[in-house]
Amino acid sequence: MLSARLPAGRLAACALLLLCAALAQPAAAQTADMHPHGQAAPRGGGATGPVREIVLPAELASAQSIAIDSAGRVWFAEKVGRKLVAYDADTNRFAVHTLPASWGELGFSAIAIGAGDAIWFTVNRWAEGSEEAHFLGRFTPADGYFTKFALSGDVVPRELMVDAQGVIWFFAANRNHLYRVDAGSLAMKGYPIPTPGAHPRGLVADREGRVWFALANANKIAVFVPEKGAIEEHELPTLHASPGGLAIDGQGKVWFAEVSANRIGVFYPDKKRFDEVIVPTPGSAPVGLVVDDGGKVWFLQYAGNKVAAFDPESARFFEFDIPTYGSLPAGMVLDRERSRLWFTLSATEAKRLGVVAIDAALAAGAGSGAADAGALGAQASAWPVGAELRWVALPALVCAALALGGWFGLRSRKRRAARGDPVR
């Protein structure tokens, strides 16, 4: 028998190693259950699970920058091109509007919807050495006109947002400032960002009129407080997180994506405190974050090729594959009235829009299982619980097995020596 051939110390070590293997097996099984959508999506298009795709007309390039108007039409700009497009999901029709040729070698950069469903936008120059665009653009669907609004100070606007009062906020490619433009008078004022070279992005306004945004290079989120006329900054607990994609929930908490750290973060303005949770898919590069009316945090996985949701109440993730392989999802917008998420697939060959029916997706996710992220606690860095913690414990068990085996071996040798037996 085995016990007759092995010393007691070696038997103890073997027993503990077998225990490690037994613990590892359930962990592997649990991981498979926790990630029902973890396999790579098939190449091509169509629909796998709750995510559907809308194929763009052949003459359009892939979409970037997306918005929803009051009628539920989805507006987007071409990633490479001069076309601004409206998609009516009820009629499945596209309306295409092209920048006037007189505007020069320019393409769309970012769009936002303002009062009267006017589309405000910024542009990129196409040719190196050509003149930069020091203006904001506006398209009015009612008459089909494009209009330029010149800006002072040689600023080159890029990302922009229109708040509930119709005020236009934007960042400039050549300035480390936040800019405010009154939609009526077009008076512009700039507010310097305290940290130099901060690379601001992710504009969003809360109910109090404060404007929140991320500082990707500074590893901070920031807020412009109108009463003070100044910007406050808050440093993230995780280094080199590259924050972006902000959204405000119903309680005023500020949610954001940490692109490089593969986490979703939240900031509590009243407590000046952060919490974070790790996205289940490794290296997913979360972007494009929104919060639905039920408080669930939706985001895109730029590298993971998925749409995902995090439920703060249950501390669980839901992940859904995007049918088109390597689609590079980038921009997301929430149609609250119809409970739909629309997003862009920015890969050059994708040429599709993505859409998710929120209720159907959550029902499908609940039926197939979801990743448990663990509760958001007081610690700023909250690790997910589950299979990962089992693997953290395995090295400790192996070390314990070796130590215990050594102790039994030493004890056995001492006993043999006391009896005068030869010690091997």
C-alpha positions as CSV (number, residue, x, y, z in Angstrom):
1,M,0.0,0.0,0.0
2,L,1.0,3.6,-0.5
3,S,1.2,4.3,3.3
4,A,3.8,1.5,3.6
5,R,6.1,3.1,1.1
6,L,5.9,6.8,1.9
7,P,7.0,8.5,5.1
8,A,4.3,10.3,7.1
9,G,5.7,13.8,6.1
10,R,5.4,13.0,2.4
11,L,1.9,11.7,2.9
12,A,0.8,14.9,4.6
13,A,2.3,17.0,1.8
14,C,0.6,14.9,-0.8
15,A,-2.7,15.2,1.0
16,L,-2.5,19.0,1.1
17,L,-1.6,19.2,-2.6
18,L,-4.6,17.0,-3.4
19,L,-6.7,19.5,-1.4
20,C,-5.3,22.3,-3.5
21,A,-6.3,20.5,-6.7
22,A,-9.8,19.9,-5.4
23,L,-10.2,23.6,-4.6
24,A,-8.9,24.6,-8.0
25,Q,-11.4,22.5,-9.9
26,P,-14.6,24.2,-8.6
27,A,-12.9,27.6,-9.2
28,A,-12.4,26.7,-12.8
29,A,-16.0,25.5,-13.1
30,Q,-17.2,28.7,-11.5
31,T,-15.2,30.9,-13.8
32,A,-16.9,29.2,-16.8
33,D,-20.3,29.9,-15.3
34,M,-19.5,33.5,-14.4
35,H,-18.5,34.4,-18.0
36,P,-21.3,33.0,-20.2
37,H,-20.3,35.5,-22.9
38,G,-16.6,35.1,-22.7
39,Q,-16.0,33.5,-26.1
40,A,-14.9,35.6,-29.1
41,A,-17.8,36.7,-31.2
42,P,-18.1,35.3,-34.7
43,R,-16.8,37.3,-37.6
44,G,-19.3,39.1,-39.7
45,G,-22.5,40.5,-38.3
46,G,-26.1,39.7,-37.4
47,A,-27.1,39.0,-33.8
48,T,-25.8,36.8,-31.0
49,G,-27.7,37.3,-27.8
50,P,-29.2,40.7,-26.9
51,V,-26.9,42.8,-29.0
52,R,-28.2,43.7,-32.5
53,E,-26.5,45.5,-35.3
54,I,-27.8,47.9,-38.0
55,V,-25.8,47.8,-41.2
56,L,-25.0,51.2,-42.6
57,P,-25.7,52.1,-46.2
58,A,-22.8,51.3,-48.5
59,E,-21.9,54.9,-49.2
60,L,-21.3,55.6,-45.4
61,A,-18.1,55.2,-43.5
62,S,-18.1,53.7,-39.9
63,A,-19.7,55.8,-37.3
64,Q,-18.3,58.0,-34.5
65,S,-19.8,60.4,-32.0
66,I,-23.5,59.5,-31.4
67,A,-26.5,61.3,-30.0
68,I,-30.3,60.9,-29.6
69,D,-32.8,63.7,-30.4
70,S,-36.2,64.3,-28.8
71,A,-38.0,62.1,-31.5
72,G,-35.7,59.2,-30.8
73,R,-33.7,59.5,-34.0
74,V,-30.1,58.4,-33.7
75,W,-27.6,60.9,-35.0
76,F,-24.0,60.1,-35.8
77,A,-21.0,61.4,-37.8
78,E,-18.8,59.5,-40.2
79,K,-15.4,58.5,-38.7
80,V,-13.7,59.3,-42.0
81,G,-16.0,61.5,-44.1
82,R,-18.1,64.6,-44.3
83,K,-21.5,63.2,-43.6
84,L,-23.9,63.7,-40.7
85,V,-26.5,61.0,-40.5
86,A,-29.9,60.5,-38.8
87,Y,-31.3,57.0,-38.4
88,D,-35.0,56.4,-37.7
89,A,-35.4,53.0,-36.1
90,D,-39.1,53.0,-36.6
91,T,-38.9,53.3,-40.4
92,N,-35.3,51.8,-40.7
93,R,-34.4,54.8,-42.9
94,F,-31.2,56.9,-43.0
95,A,-31.1,60.7,-43.7
96,V,-27.7,61.9,-44.8
97,H,-26.5,65.5,-44.6
98,T,-23.1,66.4,-46.1
99,L,-20.8,69.3,-45.0
100,P,-20.8,72.0,-47.7
101,A,-17.8,71.8,-50.0
102,S,-17.1,75.5,-49.3
103,W,-16.1,74.6,-45.7
104,G,-12.8,73.0,-47.0
105,E,-11.0,69.7,-46.2
106,L,-12.8,69.0,-43.0
107,G,-14.6,66.1,-41.3
108,F,-16.7,65.8,-38.2
109,S,-15.1,65.3,-34.8
110,A,-17.9,65.3,-32.2
111,I,-21.6,66.1,-32.1
112,A,-24.1,67.1,-29.4
113,I,-27.8,67.9,-29.5
114,G,-29.0,71.2,-28.2
115,A,-32.3,73.2,-28.0
116,G,-34.8,72.5,-30.8
117,D,-32.8,69.3,-31.7
118,A,-30.1,71.4,-33.3
119,I,-26.9,69.4,-33.9
120,W,-23.8,71.3,-32.6
121,F,-20.5,69.9,-33.8
122,T,-16.8,70.3,-34.0
123,V,-14.6,69.3,-37.0
124,N,-11.1,67.9,-37.8
125,R,-8.9,69.1,-40.5
126,W,-7.9,66.5,-43.0
127,A,-4.7,67.7,-44.5
128,E,-1.5,68.5,-42.5
129,G,-0.6,72.2,-43.0
130,S,-4.2,73.2,-43.7
131,E,-5.8,75.8,-41.5
132,E,-7.2,74.7,-38.1
133,A,-10.9,75.1,-37.5
134,H,-11.5,77.9,-35.0
135,F,-15.3,77.6,-34.9
136,L,-18.3,75.6,-33.7
137,G,-20.7,74.2,-36.3
138,R,-24.5,73.8,-36.1
139,F,-26.9,71.9,-38.2
140,T,-30.6,72.6,-38.0
141,P,-32.7,69.7,-39.2
142,A,-35.8,71.9,-39.8
143,D,-34.2,73.7,-42.7
144,G,-31.2,71.5,-43.5
145,Y,-28.6,74.4,-43.0
146,F,-25.1,74.2,-41.7
147,T,-23.8,77.3,-39.9
148,K,-20.4,78.3,-38.6
149,F,-19.8,80.2,-35.4
150,A,-16.3,81.7,-35.2
151,L,-14.5,81.5,-31.8
152,S,-12.1,84.0,-30.4
153,G,-8.6,83.2,-29.1
154,D,-7.6,80.7,-31.8
155,V,-9.0,77.8,-29.9
156,V,-9.5,74.5,-31.7
157,P,-12.7,72.9,-30.3
158,R,-13.0,69.1,-30.0
159,E,-15.2,67.3,-27.5
160,L,-18.4,69.2,-26.7
161,M,-21.6,68.9,-24.6
162,V,-24.8,70.9,-24.4
163,D,-26.3,71.1,-20.9
164,A,-30.0,71.3,-19.9
165,Q,-29.9,75.1,-20.1
166,G,-28.6,75.1,-23.7
167,V,-25.0,76.2,-22.7
168,I,-22.3,74.7,-24.8
169,W,-19.2,73.3,-23.1
170,F,-16.1,72.1,-24.9
171,F,-12.4,71.2,-24.7
172,A,-9.9,72.6,-27.1
173,A,-7.1,70.6,-28.8
174,N,-4.6,73.4,-28.3
175,R,-5.5,74.6,-24.8
176,N,-5.7,73.1,-21.3
177,H,-9.0,74.8,-20.6
178,L,-12.7,74.1,-20.2
179,Y,-14.8,76.5,-22.3
180,R,-18.3,77.8,-21.9
181,V,-20.4,79.3,-24.8
182,D,-23.7,80.9,-24.3
183,A,-26.0,79.5,-27.0
184,G,-27.9,82.9,-27.4
185,S,-25.1,85.5,-27.4
186,L,-22.3,83.0,-28.3
187,A,-20.2,84.7,-25.6
188,M,-17.3,82.4,-24.7
189,K,-15.3,82.1,-21.5
190,G,-12.4,79.8,-20.7
191,Y,-11.5,78.3,-17.4
192,P,-7.9,77.0,-16.9
193,I,-7.5,73.4,-15.7
194,P,-5.1,73.4,-12.7
195,T,-3.0,70.4,-13.7
196,P,-0.9,71.2,-16.9
197,G,-1.3,68.8,-19.9
198,A,-4.2,67.1,-18.2
199,H,-5.9,65.8,-21.5
200,P,-9.5,66.5,-20.3
201,R,-12.3,64.3,-21.7
202,G,-15.8,62.9,-20.8
203,L,-18.0,66.0,-20.3
204,V,-21.2,65.6,-18.3
205,A,-23.3,68.0,-16.2
206,D,-25.2,67.2,-12.9
207,R,-28.5,68.5,-11.7
208,E,-26.8,71.4,-9.8
209,G,-25.2,72.6,-13.0
210,R,-21.7,71.5,-12.1
211,V,-19.7,70.2,-15.1
212,W,-17.7,67.0,-14.5
213,F,-14.9,65.5,-16.6
214,A,-11.9,63.3,-16.5
215,L,-8.2,64.2,-16.7
216,A,-6.7,61.2,-18.5
217,N,-3.1,62.3,-18.2
218,A,-3.4,63.5,-14.6
219,N,-5.2,60.5,-13.3
220,K,-8.0,62.6,-11.8
221,I,-11.6,63.6,-12.2
222,A,-12.5,67.3,-12.1
223,V,-15.5,69.4,-11.6
224,F,-16.3,73.0,-12.6
225,V,-18.3,74.7,-9.9
226,P,-20.2,77.7,-11.4
227,E,-20.7,79.5,-8.0
228,K,-16.9,79.6,-7.6
229,G,-16.0,80.0,-11.2
230,A,-13.2,77.4,-10.7
231,I,-12.2,73.8,-11.3
232,E,-11.6,71.3,-8.5
233,E,-9.7,68.1,-9.0
234,H,-9.8,64.7,-7.2
235,E,-7.0,62.2,-7.7
236,L,-7.9,58.6,-8.4
237,P,-6.8,55.8,-5.9
238,T,-5.5,53.6,-8.7
239,L,-2.4,54.8,-10.5
240,H,-2.3,55.2,-14.3
241,A,-6.0,54.4,-14.7
242,S,-6.6,56.7,-17.7
243,P,-10.1,57.8,-16.6
244,G,-12.8,58.7,-19.1
245,G,-16.5,58.2,-20.0
246,L,-18.3,59.9,-17.1
247,A,-22.0,59.7,-16.1
248,I,-24.1,60.9,-13.2
249,D,-26.6,58.6,-11.5
250,G,-29.9,59.5,-9.8
251,Q,-28.2,60.1,-6.4
252,G,-25.6,62.4,-7.9
253,K,-22.7,59.9,-7.8
254,V,-20.2,60.3,-10.5
255,W,-19.4,57.0,-12.4
256,F,-16.4,56.7,-14.8
257,A,-14.4,54.2,-16.7
258,E,-10.8,53.5,-16.0
259,V,-9.5,52.5,-19.4
260,S,-6.0,51.3,-18.6
261,A,-6.9,49.9,-15.1
262,N,-9.8,47.8,-16.4
263,R,-12.1,49.1,-13.7
264,I,-15.3,51.1,-13.2
265,G,-15.0,53.8,-10.6
266,V,-17.5,55.9,-8.7
267,F,-17.0,59.2,-6.8
268,Y,-19.2,60.4,-4.0
269,P,-19.2,64.2,-4.1
270,D,-20.6,64.6,-0.6
271,K,-18.0,62.3,1.0
272,K,-15.1,63.0,-1.4
273,R,-14.6,59.3,-1.6
274,F,-13.9,56.8,-4.4
275,D,-14.8,53.2,-4.9
276,E,-13.7,50.9,-7.7
277,V,-14.6,47.5,-9.1
278,I,-12.7,45.4,-11.6
279,V,-14.3,44.4,-14.9
280,P,-14.5,40.6,-15.3
281,T,-13.1,40.5,-18.8
282,P,-9.3,41.1,-18.5
283,G,-7.9,44.0,-20.5
284,S,-11.3,45.0,-21.7
285,A,-10.6,48.8,-22.0
286,P,-13.9,50.1,-20.7
287,V,-15.2,53.3,-22.4
288,G,-18.5,55.1,-23.2
289,L,-20.3,54.9,-19.9
290,V,-24.0,55.7,-19.2
291,V,-26.3,55.1,-16.2
292,D,-29.9,53.9,-16.9
293,D,-33.0,54.9,-15.0
294,G,-32.7,51.8,-12.8
295,G,-29.2,52.8,-11.7
296,K,-27.3,50.2,-13.7
297,V,-24.0,51.4,-15.2
298,W,-23.6,50.5,-18.8
299,F,-20.3,50.7,-20.7
300,L,-18.5,49.4,-23.8
301,Q,-15.4,47.2,-23.8
302,Y,-13.3,48.7,-26.6
303,A,-10.8,45.8,-26.5
304,G,-13.2,43.2,-25.1
305,N,-15.7,43.7,-27.9
306,K,-18.6,43.6,-25.5
307,V,-21.5,45.7,-24.1
308,A,-21.6,45.4,-20.3
309,A,-23.6,46.5,-17.3
310,F,-22.7,46.8,-13.6
311,D,-25.5,46.6,-11.1
312,P,-24.4,48.5,-7.9
313,E,-27.2,47.0,-5.8
314,S,-26.2,43.3,-6.4
315,A,-22.6,44.1,-7.3
316,R,-22.9,42.0,-10.4
317,F,-21.7,42.4,-14.0
318,F,-23.6,41.5,-17.1
319,E,-21.5,41.1,-20.3
320,F,-22.8,40.7,-23.9
321,D,-20.8,39.9,-27.0
322,I,-21.0,42.2,-30.0
323,P,-21.6,40.1,-33.1
324,T,-19.0,41.9,-35.3
325,Y,-15.5,40.7,-34.4
326,G,-13.0,43.4,-33.4
327,S,-15.6,46.1,-33.8
328,L,-13.9,48.7,-31.5
329,P,-17.1,50.0,-29.8
330,A,-16.5,53.6,-28.8
331,G,-19.5,55.9,-28.3
332,M,-22.7,55.2,-26.5
333,V,-26.0,57.0,-25.9
334,L,-29.1,56.1,-23.9
335,D,-32.6,56.4,-25.3
336,R,-34.4,56.7,-22.0
337,E,-37.9,56.8,-23.4
338,R,-37.5,53.5,-25.3
339,S,-35.0,51.9,-22.9
340,R,-32.4,51.3,-25.6
341,L,-28.7,51.7,-25.8
342,W,-27.2,52.8,-29.1
343,F,-23.5,52.6,-29.8
344,T,-20.9,53.1,-32.5
345,L,-18.6,50.4,-33.9
346,S,-15.5,52.5,-34.8
347,A,-13.5,49.8,-36.7
348,T,-13.1,51.0,-40.3
349,E,-14.6,47.8,-41.8
350,A,-17.5,47.6,-39.3
351,K,-19.9,50.1,-40.8
352,R,-22.7,49.3,-38.4
353,L,-24.6,50.7,-35.4
354,G,-25.2,48.6,-32.3
355,V,-28.3,48.6,-30.2
356,V,-29.3,46.8,-27.0
357,A,-32.9,46.6,-25.5
358,I,-32.0,47.1,-21.8
359,D,-34.9,45.1,-20.3
360,A,-34.4,42.1,-22.6
361,A,-30.6,42.2,-22.1
362,L,-30.9,42.2,-18.3
363,A,-33.4,39.3,-18.4
364,A,-31.1,37.3,-20.7
365,G,-28.1,38.1,-18.4
366,A,-30.0,37.0,-15.3
367,G,-31.0,33.8,-16.9
368,S,-27.5,32.8,-18.0
369,G,-25.6,34.0,-15.0
370,A,-23.5,37.1,-14.3
371,A,-20.1,37.8,-12.8
372,D,-20.1,38.7,-9.1
373,A,-18.0,41.7,-8.5
374,G,-18.3,41.8,-4.8
375,A,-19.8,44.7,-2.8
376,L,-18.5,48.2,-3.2
377,G,-17.0,48.9,0.2
378,A,-15.2,51.6,2.0
379,Q,-11.9,50.6,0.5
380,A,-11.0,52.6,-2.7
381,S,-9.7,49.5,-4.5
382,A,-12.3,46.7,-4.3
383,W,-11.2,43.4,-5.8
384,P,-13.9,41.1,-7.1
385,V,-14.6,38.0,-5.1
386,G,-15.0,34.4,-6.4
387,A,-12.6,32.4,-8.4
388,E,-9.8,34.9,-8.2
389,L,-9.6,34.6,-4.5
390,R,-9.4,30.8,-4.7
391,W,-6.3,31.2,-6.9
392,V,-4.8,33.7,-4.4
393,A,-5.2,31.0,-1.7
394,L,-3.6,28.2,-3.7
395,P,0.1,29.4,-3.4
396,A,-0.5,29.7,0.3
397,L,-1.8,26.2,0.6
398,V,1.2,24.8,-1.4
399,C,3.6,26.6,0.9
400,A,1.8,25.2,3.9
401,A,1.9,21.7,2.4
402,L,5.7,22.0,1.9
403,A,6.3,23.4,5.3
404,L,4.1,20.7,7.0
405,G,5.8,18.0,5.0
406,G,9.2,19.3,6.1
407,W,8.1,19.3,9.7
408,F,6.8,15.7,9.6
409,G,10.0,14.6,7.8
410,L,12.2,16.2,10.5
411,R,10.1,14.6,13.2
412,S,10.4,11.2,11.6
413,R,14.2,11.4,11.3
414,K,14.5,12.4,14.9
415,R,12.4,9.4,16.0
416,R,14.5,7.0,13.9
417,A,17.7,8.4,15.3
418,A,16.4,7.9,18.8
419,R,15.6,4.3,18.1
420,G,19.0,3.8,16.4
421,D,17.4,3.1,13.0
422,P,19.3,4.3,9.9
423,V,18.2,7.7,8.7
424,R,17.7,8.0,5.0
